Amino acid sequence: MDFEISKKVEKLAPSGIRAFFDLVLGMKDVISLGVGEPDFVTPWHIREAAIYSLEQGMTSYTSNKGMPELRKQITHFLKNRYGLNYDWDEEVLITVGVSEGLDLAFRAILNPGDMVLVPEPNYVSYAPTVELAGGKAVILKTTIDNGFKIMPEQIEKGITKGVKAMMINYPCNPTGVSYTKAELSKIARIVKKHNLLVLSDEVYDELTYDFDHTPLSSIAGMKGRVLYFNGFSKSYAMTGFRVGYVCGPSKIVAAMTKIHQYTMLCVSITGQIAAIEALRHSHASVQEMKREYKRRRAYIVDALNGLGLDCHMPQGAFYVFPSVKKTGQNSMDFARDLLKKKKVALVPGVAFGSSCEGYVRISYASSYENLKEAIARIKNYLE
Ligand SMILES: Cc1ncc(COP(=O)(O)O)c(C=O)c1O
């Protein structure tokens, strides 16, 4: 039988990262610096809380919006950490990672053809999720000349009739770029002037190394215009638990909850219990992981620049985004050839959009020893 697939889905290009990593599967002794997930296992006290909840027989559905205790813990955390005030019952929704949160948000706000500004390079799911929700992603390309940061003037130029919202992610996957409060205030000015809604993916907030992270919603006048996305995958090394959350205007959160209750029902209770424990007792483990990422960042940036692969110092997350232009190869050829000859896997920049040609993404969520060995192999390859 040949069943027809939805046109929207047929049009969708498969993830460039997946396509590349299909090549890695089945190869032996590969050092993979390609995946965007912590190499640490979830801290033991969090796993223990999850195990204990199972022993106690906690295996049911929860409230659609998420366990009240988790939503309360999140609002406490945001208040203490950033001075943010969200109502735990009206303005918070627990989602299956930031991924589900973004999908719900685009589906909740977009009518067919509505446009969303998406800075590039960006996390690979943004544009496809917008398109699946019936919207149109308008790509705003950033370059190394501005340190891969989106400039307020660029946003203003991008705002045409039909633009309803803007996506922002910082610290950024894949560049590691983040924004200071002063930079965010300039962006906020444009957002307010044009009455935009901003979806702010701050899933790497705890992994900001050189200055304090500032949530966009904490800038004066922005709370009512921002959907704040965060989760437990990165800072707490909890990717497999699949827990994230969104905070924002109650009307939008209620609309998102409507979709969530029909499509997902709720996030796994085990994940939610683990997340409560993470918020209560993980400060020390988060700081320890952060220290180690920072140590690796210093090493890898220095080593890549030493090899002649120009690499800016990222301010957060666990990625570096060096240029491979000097090799004369495009990013896909470089990545394929390096994999084949030296068994180091990294992600070709083109996976993040056409403007990222000439760059590769290297994740330093891999042991210091692995990074050293990878650098030795890259050096050998370049020679
Ligand atoms: C910027 C960004 N947002 C969202 C996600 C997905 O996070 P989650 O595991 O919370 O769905 C990732 C994962 O790599 C990411 O890099």
The ligand as an SDF file (V2000), in Angstrom:
LIG
                    3D

 16 16  0  0  0  0  0  0  0  0999 V2000
   19.2910   25.1680   22.1300 C   0  0  0  0  0  0  0  0  0  0  0  0
   18.5920   23.9060   22.4480 C   0  0  0  0  0  0  0  0  0  0  0  0
   17.2870   23.9480   22.7600 N   0  0  0  0  0  0  0  0  0  0  0  0
   16.6080   22.8370   23.0450 C   0  0  0  0  0  0  0  0  0  0  0  0
   17.2040   21.5980   23.0300 C   0  0  0  0  0  0  0  0  0  0  0  0
   16.3950   20.3850   23.3850 C   0  0  0  0  0  0  0  0  0  0  0  0
   16.3620   20.2770   24.7700 O   0  0  0  0  0  0  0  0  0  0  0  0
   15.4330   19.2640   25.5310 P   0  0  0  0  0  0  0  0  0  0  0  0
   16.2430   18.0600   25.8460 O   0  0  0  0  0  0  0  0  0  0  0  0
   15.0530   20.0390   26.7730 O   0  0  0  0  0  0  0  0  0  0  0  0
   14.2660   18.9530   24.6780 O   0  0  0  0  0  0  0  0  0  0  0  0
   18.5630   21.4950   22.7110 C   0  0  0  0  0  0  0  0  0  0  0  0
   19.2290   20.1920   22.6390 C   0  0  0  0  0  0  0  0  0  0  0  0
   20.3110   20.0210   22.1200 O   0  0  0  0  0  0  0  0  0  0  0  0
   19.2680   22.6810   22.4140 C   0  0  0  0  0  0  0  0  0  0  0  0
   20.5720   22.6570   22.1230 O   0  0  0  0  0  0  0  0  0  0  0  0
  1  2  1  0
  2  3  1  0
  2 15  2  0
  3  4  2  0
  4  5  1  0
  5  6  1  0
  5 12  2  0
  6  7  1  0
  7  8  1  0
  8  9  2  0
  8 10  1  0
  8 11  1  0
 12 13  1  0
 12 15  1  0
 13 14  2  0
 15 16  1  0
M  END
$$$$
